[in-house]
Amino acid sequence: MKTPIGRDRDFAFFWTAESISLCGSQVSTLAIPLTAALTLAATPLQMGMLQAAGFAPALLLGLLAGVWGPGGLR
């Protein structure tokens, strides 16, 4: 008989690790701009550049995946 999902040890490890990772991501999303604004007295331009730098990896990887994916580089 299968064990309930709550008692599966591997799932419990996965769920714990995923929860910690998501919590850390949320803290970073709030803490980095807040630190730049309050401690470093960043200007609006610098804050915008900080936000753009956060999206750059996703944008670049998305473009590469689009070229590498189906229909690209033929």
HTML snippet that shows the backbone in 3Dmol.js (N, CA, C, O; Angstrom):
<script src="https://3Dmol.org/build/3Dmol-min.js"></script>
<div id="view" style="width:600px;height:400px;position:relative"></div>
<script>
const pdb = `
ATOM      1  N   MET A   1       0.839  -1.177   0.000  1.00  0.00           N
ATOM      2  CA  MET A   1       0.000   0.000   0.000  1.00  0.00           C
ATOM      3  C   MET A   1       0.888   1.245   0.000  1.00  0.00           C
ATOM      4  O   MET A   1       1.911   1.283   0.684  1.00  0.00           O
ATOM      5  N   LYS A   2       0.500   2.247  -0.757  1.00  0.00           N
ATOM      6  CA  LYS A   2       1.275   3.477  -0.852  1.00  0.00           C
ATOM      7  C   LYS A   2       1.075   4.323   0.400  1.00  0.00           C
ATOM      8  O   LYS A   2       0.012   4.310   1.020  1.00  0.00           O
ATOM      9  N   THR A   3       2.133   5.062   0.755  1.00  0.00           N
ATOM     10  CA  THR A   3       2.033   5.962   1.911  1.00  0.00           C
ATOM     11  C   THR A   3       1.415   7.282   1.469  1.00  0.00           C
ATOM     12  O   THR A   3       1.562   7.679   0.314  1.00  0.00           O
ATOM     13  N   PRO A   4       0.729   7.961   2.376  1.00  0.00           N
ATOM     14  CA  PRO A   4       0.188   9.280   2.036  1.00  0.00           C
ATOM     15  C   PRO A   4       1.323  10.251   1.703  1.00  0.00           C
ATOM     16  O   PRO A   4       2.443  10.097   2.190  1.00  0.00           O
ATOM     17  N   ILE A   5       1.032  11.231   0.886  1.00  0.00           N
ATOM     18  CA  ILE A   5       2.058  12.152   0.413  1.00  0.00           C
ATOM     19  C   ILE A   5       2.711  12.912   1.565  1.00  0.00           C
ATOM     20  O   ILE A   5       3.884  13.271   1.463  1.00  0.00           O
ATOM     21  N   GLY A   6       2.009  13.161   2.629  1.00  0.00           N
ATOM     22  CA  GLY A   6       2.565  13.873   3.773  1.00  0.00           C
ATOM     23  C   GLY A   6       3.609  13.074   4.532  1.00  0.00           C
ATOM     24  O   GLY A   6       4.412  13.649   5.267  1.00  0.00           O
ATOM     25  N   ARG A   7       3.609  11.781   4.369  1.00  0.00           N
ATOM     26  CA  ARG A   7       4.566  10.926   5.085  1.00  0.00           C
ATOM     27  C   ARG A   7       5.720  10.478   4.207  1.00  0.00           C
ATOM     28  O   ARG A   7       6.593   9.739   4.661  1.00  0.00           O
ATOM     29  N   ASP A   8       5.736  10.912   2.965  1.00  0.00           N
ATOM     30  CA  ASP A   8       6.812  10.552   2.047  1.00  0.00           C
ATOM     31  C   ASP A   8       8.037  11.412   2.367  1.00  0.00           C
ATOM     32  O   ASP A   8       7.983  12.637   2.262  1.00  0.00           O
ATOM     33  N   ARG A   9       9.125  10.775   2.753  1.00  0.00           N
ATOM     34  CA  ARG A   9      10.319  11.485   3.214  1.00  0.00           C
ATOM     35  C   ARG A   9      10.934  12.337   2.103  1.00  0.00           C
ATOM     36  O   ARG A   9      11.339  13.472   2.354  1.00  0.00           O
ATOM     37  N   ASP A  10      11.009  11.813   0.894  1.00  0.00           N
ATOM     38  CA  ASP A  10      11.580  12.569  -0.220  1.00  0.00           C
ATOM     39  C   ASP A  10      10.754  13.815  -0.525  1.00  0.00           C
ATOM     40  O   ASP A  10      11.304  14.887  -0.777  1.00  0.00           O
ATOM     41  N   PHE A  11       9.431  13.666  -0.500  1.00  0.00           N
ATOM     42  CA  PHE A  11       8.581  14.820  -0.750  1.00  0.00           C
ATOM     43  C   PHE A  11       8.732  15.856   0.356  1.00  0.00           C
ATOM     44  O   PHE A  11       8.720  17.055   0.076  1.00  0.00           O
ATOM     45  N   ALA A  12       8.872  15.424   1.594  1.00  0.00           N
ATOM     46  CA  ALA A  12       9.051  16.366   2.701  1.00  0.00           C
ATOM     47  C   ALA A  12      10.342  17.159   2.534  1.00  0.00           C
ATOM     48  O   ALA A  12      10.359  18.363   2.791  1.00  0.00           O
ATOM     49  N   PHE A  13      11.430  16.503   2.107  1.00  0.00           N
ATOM     50  CA  PHE A  13      12.683  17.210   1.845  1.00  0.00           C
ATOM     51  C   PHE A  13      12.504  18.214   0.707  1.00  0.00           C
ATOM     52  O   PHE A  13      12.953  19.357   0.802  1.00  0.00           O
ATOM     53  N   PHE A  14      11.849  17.783  -0.364  1.00  0.00           N
ATOM     54  CA  PHE A  14      11.619  18.675  -1.495  1.00  0.00           C
ATOM     55  C   PHE A  14      10.778  19.875  -1.086  1.00  0.00           C
ATOM     56  O   PHE A  14      11.114  21.013  -1.415  1.00  0.00           O
ATOM     57  N   TRP A  15       9.713  19.632  -0.386  1.00  0.00           N
ATOM     58  CA  TRP A  15       8.810  20.709   0.021  1.00  0.00           C
ATOM     59  C   TRP A  15       9.509  21.705   0.942  1.00  0.00           C
ATOM     60  O   TRP A  15       9.310  22.913   0.815  1.00  0.00           O
ATOM     61  N   THR A  16      10.319  21.210   1.858  1.00  0.00           N
ATOM     62  CA  THR A  16      11.062  22.089   2.762  1.00  0.00           C
ATOM     63  C   THR A  16      12.069  22.931   1.990  1.00  0.00           C
ATOM     64  O   THR A  16      12.158  24.140   2.203  1.00  0.00           O
ATOM     65  N   ALA A  17      12.820  22.308   1.104  1.00  0.00           N
ATOM     66  CA  ALA A  17      13.815  23.040   0.324  1.00  0.00           C
ATOM     67  C   ALA A  17      13.166  24.082  -0.580  1.00  0.00           C
ATOM     68  O   ALA A  17      13.672  25.196  -0.706  1.00  0.00           O
ATOM     69  N   GLU A  18      12.071  23.733  -1.197  1.00  0.00           N
ATOM     70  CA  GLU A  18      11.360  24.670  -2.072  1.00  0.00           C
ATOM     71  C   GLU A  18      10.800  25.841  -1.276  1.00  0.00           C
ATOM     72  O   GLU A  18      10.839  26.979  -1.743  1.00  0.00           O
ATOM     73  N   SER A  19      10.287  25.584  -0.099  1.00  0.00           N
ATOM     74  CA  SER A  19       9.755  26.647   0.755  1.00  0.00           C
ATOM     75  C   SER A  19      10.849  27.614   1.185  1.00  0.00           C
ATOM     76  O   SER A  19      10.650  28.828   1.169  1.00  0.00           O
ATOM     77  N   ILE A  20      11.993  27.084   1.567  1.00  0.00           N
ATOM     78  CA  ILE A  20      13.122  27.940   1.965  1.00  0.00           C
ATOM     79  C   ILE A  20      13.609  28.756   0.774  1.00  0.00           C
ATOM     80  O   ILE A  20      13.918  29.939   0.920  1.00  0.00           O
ATOM     81  N   SER A  21      13.679  28.148  -0.385  1.00  0.00           N
ATOM     82  CA  SER A  21      14.125  28.849  -1.578  1.00  0.00           C
ATOM     83  C   SER A  21      13.176  29.984  -1.942  1.00  0.00           C
ATOM     84  O   SER A  21      13.625  31.093  -2.234  1.00  0.00           O
ATOM     85  N   LEU A  22      11.892  29.727  -1.928  1.00  0.00           N
ATOM     86  CA  LEU A  22      10.913  30.768  -2.250  1.00  0.00           C
ATOM     87  C   LEU A  22      10.937  31.903  -1.236  1.00  0.00           C
ATOM     88  O   LEU A  22      10.801  33.069  -1.606  1.00  0.00           O
ATOM     89  N   CYS A  23      11.107  31.575   0.024  1.00  0.00           N
ATOM     90  CA  CYS A  23      11.192  32.594   1.065  1.00  0.00           C
ATOM     91  C   CYS A  23      12.429  33.463   0.847  1.00  0.00           C
ATOM     92  O   CYS A  23      12.349  34.685   0.967  1.00  0.00           O
ATOM     93  N   GLY A  24      13.555  32.860   0.534  1.00  0.00           N
ATOM     94  CA  GLY A  24      14.775  33.612   0.257  1.00  0.00           C
ATOM     95  C   GLY A  24      14.638  34.504  -0.958  1.00  0.00           C
ATOM     96  O   GLY A  24      15.149  35.624  -0.960  1.00  0.00           O
ATOM     97  N   SER A  25      13.967  34.036  -1.983  1.00  0.00           N
ATOM     98  CA  SER A  25      13.746  34.850  -3.174  1.00  0.00           C
ATOM     99  C   SER A  25      12.891  36.071  -2.862  1.00  0.00           C
ATOM    100  O   SER A  25      13.160  37.167  -3.353  1.00  0.00           O
ATOM    101  N   GLN A  26      11.873  35.878  -2.054  1.00  0.00           N
ATOM    102  CA  GLN A  26      11.015  37.007  -1.690  1.00  0.00           C
ATOM    103  C   GLN A  26      11.760  38.026  -0.833  1.00  0.00           C
ATOM    104  O   GLN A  26      11.575  39.232  -0.998  1.00  0.00           O
ATOM    105  N   VAL A  27      12.594  37.549   0.073  1.00  0.00           N
ATOM    106  CA  VAL A  27      13.386  38.463   0.900  1.00  0.00           C
ATOM    107  C   VAL A  27      14.346  39.254   0.016  1.00  0.00           C
ATOM    108  O   VAL A  27      14.496  40.462   0.196  1.00  0.00           O
ATOM    109  N   SER A  28      14.991  38.592  -0.927  1.00  0.00           N
ATOM    110  CA  SER A  28      15.919  39.282  -1.830  1.00  0.00           C
ATOM    111  C   SER A  28      15.194  40.303  -2.694  1.00  0.00           C
ATOM    112  O   SER A  28      15.711  41.395  -2.932  1.00  0.00           O
ATOM    113  N   THR A  29      14.005  39.958  -3.162  1.00  0.00           N
ATOM    114  CA  THR A  29      13.240  40.872  -3.991  1.00  0.00           C
ATOM    115  C   THR A  29      12.916  42.162  -3.238  1.00  0.00           C
ATOM    116  O   THR A  29      12.875  43.236  -3.838  1.00  0.00           O
ATOM    117  N   LEU A  30      12.692  42.063  -1.961  1.00  0.00           N
ATOM    118  CA  LEU A  30      12.395  43.242  -1.147  1.00  0.00           C
ATOM    119  C   LEU A  30      13.661  43.908  -0.621  1.00  0.00           C
ATOM    120  O   LEU A  30      13.755  45.135  -0.635  1.00  0.00           O
ATOM    121  N   ALA A  31      14.629  43.133  -0.161  1.00  0.00           N
ATOM    122  CA  ALA A  31      15.775  43.681   0.564  1.00  0.00           C
ATOM    123  C   ALA A  31      16.759  44.425  -0.332  1.00  0.00           C
ATOM    124  O   ALA A  31      17.290  45.454   0.084  1.00  0.00           O
ATOM    125  N   ILE A  32      17.018  43.948  -1.532  1.00  0.00           N
ATOM    126  CA  ILE A  32      18.026  44.592  -2.371  1.00  0.00           C
ATOM    127  C   ILE A  32      17.605  46.003  -2.773  1.00  0.00           C
ATOM    128  O   ILE A  32      18.392  46.928  -2.574  1.00  0.00           O
ATOM    129  N   PRO A  33      16.409  46.223  -3.329  1.00  0.00           N
ATOM    130  CA  PRO A  33      16.025  47.608  -3.636  1.00  0.00           C
ATOM    131  C   PRO A  33      15.879  48.483  -2.386  1.00  0.00           C
ATOM    132  O   PRO A  33      16.208  49.669  -2.420  1.00  0.00           O
ATOM    133  N   LEU A  34      15.395  47.913  -1.301  1.00  0.00           N
ATOM    134  CA  LEU A  34      15.241  48.681  -0.078  1.00  0.00           C
ATOM    135  C   LEU A  34      16.594  49.107   0.472  1.00  0.00           C
ATOM    136  O   LEU A  34      16.737  50.234   0.945  1.00  0.00           O
ATOM    137  N   THR A  35      17.574  48.238   0.418  1.00  0.00           N
ATOM    138  CA  THR A  35      18.925  48.588   0.850  1.00  0.00           C
ATOM    139  C   THR A  35      19.524  49.669  -0.042  1.00  0.00           C
ATOM    140  O   THR A  35      20.173  50.595   0.444  1.00  0.00           O
ATOM    141  N   ALA A  36      19.303  49.548  -1.340  1.00  0.00           N
ATOM    142  CA  ALA A  36      19.830  50.553  -2.267  1.00  0.00           C
ATOM    143  C   ALA A  36      19.195  51.917  -2.009  1.00  0.00           C
ATOM    144  O   ALA A  36      19.878  52.940  -2.066  1.00  0.00           O
ATOM    145  N   ALA A  37      17.907  51.938  -1.729  1.00  0.00           N
ATOM    146  CA  ALA A  37      17.222  53.212  -1.528  1.00  0.00           C
ATOM    147  C   ALA A  37      17.551  53.840  -0.185  1.00  0.00           C
ATOM    148  O   ALA A  37      17.795  55.045  -0.117  1.00  0.00           O
ATOM    149  N   LEU A  38      17.566  53.060   0.874  1.00  0.00           N
ATOM    150  CA  LEU A  38      17.737  53.627   2.206  1.00  0.00           C
ATOM    151  C   LEU A  38      19.200  53.790   2.613  1.00  0.00           C
ATOM    152  O   LEU A  38      19.589  54.853   3.098  1.00  0.00           O
ATOM    153  N   THR A  39      19.996  52.777   2.429  1.00  0.00           N
ATOM    154  CA  THR A  39      21.384  52.809   2.902  1.00  0.00           C
ATOM    155  C   THR A  39      22.303  53.518   1.910  1.00  0.00           C
ATOM    156  O   THR A  39      23.141  54.326   2.310  1.00  0.00           O
ATOM    157  N   LEU A  40      22.152  53.223   0.632  1.00  0.00           N
ATOM    158  CA  LEU A  40      23.049  53.769  -0.375  1.00  0.00           C
ATOM    159  C   LEU A  40      22.536  55.060  -0.995  1.00  0.00           C
ATOM    160  O   LEU A  40      23.241  55.678  -1.792  1.00  0.00           O
ATOM    161  N   ALA A  41      21.329  55.478  -0.649  1.00  0.00           N
ATOM    162  CA  ALA A  41      20.703  56.701  -1.185  1.00  0.00           C
ATOM    163  C   ALA A  41      20.745  56.719  -2.712  1.00  0.00           C
ATOM    164  O   ALA A  41      21.191  57.691  -3.320  1.00  0.00           O
ATOM    165  N   ALA A  42      20.278  55.642  -3.316  1.00  0.00           N
ATOM    166  CA  ALA A  42      20.293  55.513  -4.770  1.00  0.00           C
ATOM    167  C   ALA A  42      19.309  56.486  -5.406  1.00  0.00           C
ATOM    168  O   ALA A  42      18.239  56.757  -4.860  1.00  0.00           O
ATOM    169  N   THR A  43      19.690  57.006  -6.568  1.00  0.00           N
ATOM    170  CA  THR A  43      18.822  57.902  -7.327  1.00  0.00           C
ATOM    171  C   THR A  43      17.780  57.065  -8.075  1.00  0.00           C
ATOM    172  O   THR A  43      17.928  55.848  -8.191  1.00  0.00           O
ATOM    173  N   PRO A  44      16.725  57.717  -8.582  1.00  0.00           N
ATOM    174  CA  PRO A  44      15.738  56.957  -9.362  1.00  0.00           C
ATOM    175  C   PRO A  44      16.340  56.248 -10.577  1.00  0.00           C
ATOM    176  O   PRO A  44      15.921  55.144 -10.925  1.00  0.00           O
ATOM    177  N   LEU A  45      17.320  56.883 -11.218  1.00  0.00           N
ATOM    178  CA  LEU A  45      17.974  56.235 -12.355  1.00  0.00           C
ATOM    179  C   LEU A  45      18.705  54.976 -11.915  1.00  0.00           C
ATOM    180  O   LEU A  45      18.632  53.947 -12.586  1.00  0.00           O
ATOM    181  N   GLN A  46      19.403  55.052 -10.804  1.00  0.00           N
ATOM    182  CA  GLN A  46      20.120  53.890 -10.289  1.00  0.00           C
ATOM    183  C   GLN A  46      19.155  52.788  -9.868  1.00  0.00           C
ATOM    184  O   GLN A  46      19.439  51.606 -10.062  1.00  0.00           O
ATOM    185  N   MET A  47      18.025  53.165  -9.298  1.00  0.00           N
ATOM    186  CA  MET A  47      17.017  52.155  -8.926  1.00  0.00           C
ATOM    187  C   MET A  47      16.467  51.469 -10.173  1.00  0.00           C
ATOM    188  O   MET A  47      16.253  50.257 -10.176  1.00  0.00           O
ATOM    189  N   GLY A  48      16.242  52.236 -11.217  1.00  0.00           N
ATOM    190  CA  GLY A  48      15.779  51.648 -12.474  1.00  0.00           C
ATOM    191  C   GLY A  48      16.789  50.702 -13.076  1.00  0.00           C
ATOM    192  O   GLY A  48      16.431  49.647 -13.599  1.00  0.00           O
ATOM    193  N   MET A  49      18.061  51.081 -13.003  1.00  0.00           N
ATOM    194  CA  MET A  49      19.121  50.205 -13.514  1.00  0.00           C
ATOM    195  C   MET A  49      19.225  48.929 -12.681  1.00  0.00           C
ATOM    196  O   MET A  49      19.497  47.854 -13.214  1.00  0.00           O
ATOM    197  N   LEU A  50      19.009  49.054 -11.384  1.00  0.00           N
ATOM    198  CA  LEU A  50      19.018  47.874 -10.509  1.00  0.00           C
ATOM    199  C   LEU A  50      17.883  46.920 -10.875  1.00  0.00           C
ATOM    200  O   LEU A  50      18.082  45.706 -10.927  1.00  0.00           O
ATOM    201  N   GLN A  51      16.707  47.462 -11.127  1.00  0.00           N
ATOM    202  CA  GLN A  51      15.580  46.624 -11.535  1.00  0.00           C
ATOM    203  C   GLN A  51      15.827  45.983 -12.896  1.00  0.00           C
ATOM    204  O   GLN A  51      15.509  44.811 -13.098  1.00  0.00           O
ATOM    205  N   ALA A  52      16.394  46.747 -13.830  1.00  0.00           N
ATOM    206  CA  ALA A  52      16.693  46.205 -15.164  1.00  0.00           C
ATOM    207  C   ALA A  52      17.727  45.097 -15.073  1.00  0.00           C
ATOM    208  O   ALA A  52      17.634  44.103 -15.793  1.00  0.00           O
ATOM    209  N   ALA A  53      18.716  45.257 -14.195  1.00  0.00           N
ATOM    210  CA  ALA A  53      19.741  44.223 -14.036  1.00  0.00           C
ATOM    211  C   ALA A  53      19.137  42.922 -13.497  1.00  0.00           C
ATOM    212  O   ALA A  53      19.636  41.834 -13.788  1.00  0.00           O
ATOM    213  N   GLY A  54      18.074  43.039 -12.721  1.00  0.00           N
ATOM    214  CA  GLY A  54      17.409  41.845 -12.205  1.00  0.00           C
ATOM    215  C   GLY A  54      16.677  41.065 -13.280  1.00  0.00           C
ATOM    216  O   GLY A  54      16.544  39.846 -13.181  1.00  0.00           O
ATOM    217  N   PHE A  55      16.195  41.765 -14.317  1.00  0.00           N
ATOM    218  CA  PHE A  55      15.465  41.102 -15.393  1.00  0.00           C
ATOM    219  C   PHE A  55      16.357  40.678 -16.550  1.00  0.00           C
ATOM    220  O   PHE A  55      15.926  39.897 -17.399  1.00  0.00           O
ATOM    221  N   ALA A  56      17.582  41.171 -16.605  1.00  0.00           N
ATOM    222  CA  ALA A  56      18.475  40.890 -17.734  1.00  0.00           C
ATOM    223  C   ALA A  56      18.738  39.399 -17.947  1.00  0.00           C
ATOM    224  O   ALA A  56      18.652  38.937 -19.085  1.00  0.00           O
ATOM    225  N   PRO A  57      19.055  38.617 -16.898  1.00  0.00           N
ATOM    226  CA  PRO A  57      19.320  37.189 -17.152  1.00  0.00           C
ATOM    227  C   PRO A  57      18.115  36.463 -17.754  1.00  0.00           C
ATOM    228  O   PRO A  57      18.278  35.639 -18.654  1.00  0.00           O
ATOM    229  N   ALA A  58      16.927  36.757 -17.275  1.00  0.00           N
ATOM    230  CA  ALA A  58      15.732  36.094 -17.806  1.00  0.00           C
ATOM    231  C   ALA A  58      15.498  36.494 -19.258  1.00  0.00           C
ATOM    232  O   ALA A  58      15.114  35.665 -20.083  1.00  0.00           O
ATOM    233  N   LEU A  59      15.729  37.757 -19.563  1.00  0.00           N
ATOM    234  CA  LEU A  59      15.549  38.223 -20.935  1.00  0.00           C
ATOM    235  C   LEU A  59      16.551  37.562 -21.870  1.00  0.00           C
ATOM    236  O   LEU A  59      16.179  37.075 -22.938  1.00  0.00           O
ATOM    237  N   LEU A  60      17.816  37.544 -21.474  1.00  0.00           N
ATOM    238  CA  LEU A  60      18.840  36.943 -22.324  1.00  0.00           C
ATOM    239  C   LEU A  60      18.631  35.441 -22.500  1.00  0.00           C
ATOM    240  O   LEU A  60      18.772  34.918 -23.605  1.00  0.00           O
ATOM    241  N   LEU A  61      18.298  34.750 -21.417  1.00  0.00           N
ATOM    242  CA  LEU A  61      18.055  33.310 -21.527  1.00  0.00           C
ATOM    243  C   LEU A  61      16.813  33.031 -22.371  1.00  0.00           C
ATOM    244  O   LEU A  61      16.768  32.054 -23.118  1.00  0.00           O
ATOM    245  N   GLY A  62      15.811  33.892 -22.246  1.00  0.00           N
ATOM    246  CA  GLY A  62      14.609  33.724 -23.052  1.00  0.00           C
ATOM    247  C   GLY A  62      14.895  33.895 -24.535  1.00  0.00           C
ATOM    248  O   GLY A  62      14.373  33.145 -25.360  1.00  0.00           O
ATOM    249  N   LEU A  63      15.718  34.875 -24.879  1.00  0.00           N
ATOM    250  CA  LEU A  63      16.082  35.069 -26.279  1.00  0.00           C
ATOM    251  C   LEU A  63      16.880  33.898 -26.814  1.00  0.00           C
ATOM    252  O   LEU A  63      16.649  33.442 -27.934  1.00  0.00           O
ATOM    253  N   LEU A  64      17.819  33.411 -26.018  1.00  0.00           N
ATOM    254  CA  LEU A  64      18.613  32.256 -26.456  1.00  0.00           C
ATOM    255  C   LEU A  64      17.752  31.006 -26.597  1.00  0.00           C
ATOM    256  O   LEU A  64      17.930  30.232 -27.538  1.00  0.00           O
ATOM    257  N   ALA A  65      16.835  30.808 -25.683  1.00  0.00           N
ATOM    258  CA  ALA A  65      15.956  29.641 -25.764  1.00  0.00           C
ATOM    259  C   ALA A  65      15.047  29.726 -26.985  1.00  0.00           C
ATOM    260  O   ALA A  65      14.726  28.706 -27.595  1.00  0.00           O
ATOM    261  N   GLY A  66      14.636  30.929 -27.337  1.00  0.00           N
ATOM    262  CA  GLY A  66      13.794  31.104 -28.521  1.00  0.00           C
ATOM    263  C   GLY A  66      14.533  30.767 -29.802  1.00  0.00           C
ATOM    264  O   GLY A  66      13.961  30.186 -30.724  1.00  0.00           O
ATOM    265  N   VAL A  67      15.802  31.131 -29.857  1.00  0.00           N
ATOM    266  CA  VAL A  67      16.603  30.829 -31.042  1.00  0.00           C
ATOM    267  C   VAL A  67      16.941  29.344 -31.103  1.00  0.00           C
ATOM    268  O   VAL A  67      16.956  28.746 -32.179  1.00  0.00           O
ATOM    269  N   TRP A  68      17.211  28.761 -29.949  1.00  0.00           N
ATOM    270  CA  TRP A  68      17.628  27.369 -29.880  1.00  0.00           C
ATOM    271  C   TRP A  68      16.438  26.415 -30.005  1.00  0.00           C
ATOM    272  O   TRP A  68      16.604  25.269 -30.423  1.00  0.00           O
ATOM    273  N   GLY A  69      15.258  26.874 -29.652  1.00  0.00           N
ATOM    274  CA  GLY A  69      14.058  26.040 -29.617  1.00  0.00           C
ATOM    275  C   GLY A  69      13.556  25.663 -30.993  1.00  0.00           C
ATOM    276  O   GLY A  69      14.247  25.858 -31.993  1.00  0.00           O
ATOM    277  N   PRO A  70      12.341  25.118 -31.040  1.00  0.00           N
ATOM    278  CA  PRO A  70      11.758  24.704 -32.323  1.00  0.00           C
ATOM    279  C   PRO A  70      11.591  25.888 -33.268  1.00  0.00           C
ATOM    280  O   PRO A  70      11.058  26.931 -32.890  1.00  0.00           O
ATOM    281  N   GLY A  71      12.042  25.717 -34.467  1.00  0.00           N
ATOM    282  CA  GLY A  71      11.890  26.746 -35.472  1.00  0.00           C
ATOM    283  C   GLY A  71      13.045  27.728 -35.522  1.00  0.00           C
ATOM    284  O   GLY A  71      13.062  28.597 -36.394  1.00  0.00           O
ATOM    285  N   GLY A  72      13.992  27.627 -34.636  1.00  0.00           N
ATOM    286  CA  GLY A  72      15.105  28.556 -34.613  1.00  0.00           C
ATOM    287  C   GLY A  72      16.338  27.967 -35.270  1.00  0.00           C
ATOM    288  O   GLY A  72      16.517  26.749 -35.281  1.00  0.00           O
ATOM    289  N   LEU A  73      17.183  28.815 -35.812  1.00  0.00           N
ATOM    290  CA  LEU A  73      18.439  28.421 -36.445  1.00  0.00           C
ATOM    291  C   LEU A  73      18.266  27.304 -37.495  1.00  0.00           C
ATOM    292  O   LEU A  73      18.783  26.198 -37.338  1.00  0.00           O
ATOM    293  N   ARG A  74      17.559  27.613 -38.516  1.00  0.00           N
ATOM    294  CA  ARG A  74      17.379  26.609 -39.588  1.00  0.00           C
ATOM    295  C   ARG A  74      18.251  26.901 -40.755  1.00  0.00           C
ATOM    296  O   ARG A  74      18.230  26.164 -41.741  1.00  0.00           O
TER     297      ARG A  74
END
`;
const viewer = $3Dmol.createViewer("view");
viewer.addModel(pdb, "pdb");
viewer.setStyle({}, {cartoon: {color: "spectrum"}});
viewer.zoomTo();
viewer.render();
</script>
